[in-house]
């Protein structure tokens, strides 16, 4: 049985992806919910495609993510070998870096593979205590 190595574990984390563009926020105290129902990437171990829905939920501070740039950013994952956990955490980190939100949460609900469905959730600010 083959074992996963550090190479697979870190796959996709350092890949260059299109930048997330932003524009100035005009309001305060509201939430943005973005659903991406046709997300695809590639398993770094098997090379098989992975499919899922990515949901980005955030409260903007001074900047808002421009959706065309988000589309280009998400499409760049299509041929990228990366594990589910890395997808969700990388998207969260890139969203936070781009717009410095008050709060953000990224959820990846991935289609079943081998009879197992996975959902990965990452939130900002990061906390040692995760309450789901």
Secondary structure, 3 states (H helix, E strand, C coil): CCCCCHHHHCCCCCCCCCCCCEEECCCCCCCEEEEEEEEEEECCCCCCEEEEEEEEEEECCCEEECHHHHHHHHHCCCCCECCHHHHHHHHHHHHHHHHCCCEEEEEEEEEEECCEEEEEEEEECCCCCCCC
